[in-house]
Amino acid sequence: MAIKILGIETSCDETAAGVVEDGRTLLSNVISSQADLHSVYGGVVPEIASRQHVRDLVPVLEQAAANSGFGLEDMDAIAVTFGPGLAGSLITGVNAAKAIAYSLGIPLLGVNHLEGHIYASWLAQGDLENDPGFPLACLVASGGHTDLLLMEGHGRYKLVGRTRDDAAGEAFDKAARILGLGFPGGPEIQRVSVGATGEEKLPRAWMKDTLDFSFSGLKTALLHLAQDRGIYPSPEDGVDQARQTHLVRELAAAFQESVVDVISSKLVTMAAKYRVKGLVLGGGVTANARLREEIVRRSPLPVIIPPPVLCTDNGAMIAACGYFQYQRGEESALDIDVDPGLPLG
C-alpha cells in the first residue's frame, strides 16, 4: 500500500504544506509566500513572519489536503521542519504538526530543513531506475546556508564545505540593496542581468585548499564599485536613467558571475575528490538559471536539479524526506522542540 506523508514547512517566510506518496510522487504542494510583506524592509522580519504563519497555516494545510485528493485522516505520517530556521516561525509549524499527529494517532517526523532541500531532488527524478546511486555531492544554497555535503546514503551526511560568513542567498539580497533592486535579491539580480555585456568584473574568493566559501568580500567589492560608478547610495547628478540602468545591469551580472563561478567550481571539485556518482542541488539559490546552467556544463556526472518551485522552501520536500525517515522507523516524540541552529552532517 502506498505511504502518504503530509509535509509542513515554516522555517522562514513561506507557509507551505505538501503531500507526497512513497517519497517520490508529488500529490500536492501549496506555498503561501510572504515576500510582499517583507520587501519594504529589504529582508525578513522574524516577528512579522511568525504572525503571518499563524494566519496562513490552516488554509494552506486544508488546500494541500484537498489538492492531493485525500483528507488529513488518510495520511500515514506528518513530517515537519523543526530546524534550522527562525524560532518563531518553526514553532508554528511544529505545534500544528504535533496536534495533527496526536489527534490522528499517526507518527510525527521531525525533519532537518537542509535535508529537505536535498530530497526535493527525489521528486524531480522519474522512476527509481534513474537514481545514480550513492555517494552523491550535494549543494544546499539558500539565504542562510551555502553547504557542500557528501551524501553517503539515506540519512548519512558529511559536511565538507560551508560558508564562513554570508550565505549566497544573503549575499544576493545585500547586493540587490546596494544596486537599488527589490527583495528577494536573487531573482532580481538574475532578472536585471539579462543582456549584460560583461564589461564590469568582480573578484572571486577562492579560499585555496578548502571547499569553504566566503562572499562578504565580494559584497564589499560590489559596494566600492557601485560608489565609484556613482550609483550608490543614490545616483549622482549627471548620471542619466539609461546610463544608470546599464551600470546596474553590468554590476548585477558581474556579481552573479562571481558567485556562480566559485560555487560551480567548488562543487565539481568536491565531486571529483570524493568520487561521487552524481550531483544534487537544493535551496533557493539553486533556482538561479546561470548557476544551474554552469554546473551542468562543468560536470561530467549526472546533475539532478529540482524545478525552481521545489528549490525554494516548500512542504513537499519535507514530506519526501519524511518518507525515508518513516521507512527507517525514525519517529519523533511529541515533545520535540524546535532547533534554530540544527546542523546537518
Secondary structure by P-SEA (a helix, b strand, c coil): cbbbbbbbbccccccccccccccccccbbbbbbccccccccccccaaaaaaaaaacaaaaaaaaaaaaccccccccbbbbbcccccaaaaaaaaaaaaaaaaaacbbbbbbcaaaaaaaccccccccccccccccbbbbbbccccbbbbbcccccbbbbcbbbccccaaaaaaaaaaaaccccccaaaaaaaaccccccbbbbbcccccccccccaaaaaaaaaaaaaacccccccccccaaaaaaaaaaaaaaaaaaaaaaaaaaaaaaaaaacccbbbbbccccccaaaaaaaaaacccbbbbcccccccccaaaaaaaaaaaaaacccccccbbbbcccccc
